[in-house]
Amino acid sequence: MIEKGRIGVHQFTILTILFTVGSSILIAPSGLAYEAKTDAWIAALLGLLVGLLLVVLFYALGSRFAGKTLVAYCEELMGKWLGKGVSFLYFCFFFILAALVLRNLGDFITTQVLVDTPLQFTHIFFLTIVILGIRNGLETFTRTSEIFLPWVLLFFFLMFIFLPFQFDPKFLLPVFGYGVKPIIRASVPLIGTPYLELVVFLMIIPFVKKTKKLGKSFLIGVSIGGSLLVLISLFSILVLGDKLTAVQMYPSYSLAKKISIGSFLERLEVIMAGIWFITIYFKLTICFYAATMTFGEIFRLKEVKQLYLPLGMILIVLSIVSYPDVAYFIQFASKIWVFYSGTFGLVIPLILLALAYYRKKTKKLGK
């Protein structure tokens, strides 16, 4: 294998928390409120439950091939050439996902924080930090996540302390007032992002130190990350109301602006921005790392460090041309992405699991 480092199970849990929160913390509440109205938080909870079922699928597949990456068992189950073809499609999926995550970051910074800064400069600067983070391998940037997770949780804790002063319980009524169908419709894009995207961890599971607690840690990490998304959706409705949440591009960022304690502690949107910069950094890093590792394994490379610069340059261009404006992205994320990510996060893993089961049964019959 190209990767020589190993990470602990608690480090793996931290990565799943940060990845799950990722870019969804700023974007998800808007889409949920648009479809489910006052029941946005219920839709987020439904998405989490489906996400946990997907985690069970991913772990069932990864545990059958202990010590092997997604690329390895694609070739083992599908044959060399078909397996390489499917693996290359996964490389494209991880790479496109990294480009979209990078663009999410760029759009946020250029519209909310540094409005006069060119989009390209933001992308180059942030991707440079990502490359510096992964140049020494998985173990190094995973240790970094241990440092940053307490800060993320602290920022959440501060929001959860200060925001109740702004709550209006009437915004939650009526519960189930619009029926079940809007809740299901709202949960579908959330399932696409981030839960179907968790398939990326099939490139990381082989490098977790052997333990029987891996499946449990995967479920715990996604549960914590998903619960934070549920809470931020609930808080957005309680403070902003469903109508204002639905029309905001970044409702949770607007939510942080509402914090006001006396006349000395106001507009703490920097807290939400701090959370998002950390979580999106690790989501982008994991996606870019998985893409380069997948590419390296397909072509049997001994090292992937030489890929970081050329792939990074391509990623910057792709992130800029991936969609023309935010309105296009909203339409793409809500209507199309779930089917695209569903192909790689549900359909192909199910096929691989079925092939693995069939091969095991055939071997038993042969004996």
Secondary structure as GFF3:
##gff-version 3
##sequence-region A 1 367
A	DSSP	alpha_helix	9	21	.	.	.	ID=ss1
A	DSSP	alpha_helix	24	36	.	.	.	ID=ss2
A	DSSP	three_ten_helix	37	39	.	.	.	ID=ss3
A	DSSP	alpha_helix	40	64	.	.	.	ID=ss4
A	DSSP	alpha_helix	70	78	.	.	.	ID=ss5
A	DSSP	alpha_helix	80	108	.	.	.	ID=ss6
A	DSSP	pi_helix	109	113	.	.	.	ID=ss7
A	DSSP	alpha_helix	119	134	.	.	.	ID=ss8
A	DSSP	alpha_helix	138	162	.	.	.	ID=ss9
A	DSSP	three_ten_helix	163	166	.	.	.	ID=ss10
A	DSSP	three_ten_helix	169	172	.	.	.	ID=ss11
A	DSSP	alpha_helix	181	190	.	.	.	ID=ss12
A	DSSP	pi_helix	191	195	.	.	.	ID=ss13
A	DSSP	three_ten_helix	196	203	.	.	.	ID=ss14
A	DSSP	three_ten_helix	205	207	.	.	.	ID=ss15
A	DSSP	alpha_helix	214	240	.	.	.	ID=ss16
A	DSSP	alpha_helix	242	247	.	.	.	ID=ss17
A	DSSP	alpha_helix	251	257	.	.	.	ID=ss18
A	DSSP	beta_strand	260	261	.	.	.	ID=ss19
A	DSSP	beta_strand	265	266	.	.	.	ID=ss20
A	DSSP	alpha_helix	269	298	.	.	.	ID=ss21
A	DSSP	three_ten_helix	305	307	.	.	.	ID=ss22
A	DSSP	alpha_helix	308	321	.	.	.	ID=ss23
A	DSSP	alpha_helix	326	335	.	.	.	ID=ss24
A	DSSP	alpha_helix	337	342	.	.	.	ID=ss25
A	DSSP	pi_helix	343	347	.	.	.	ID=ss26
A	DSSP	alpha_helix	348	366	.	.	.	ID=ss27
###
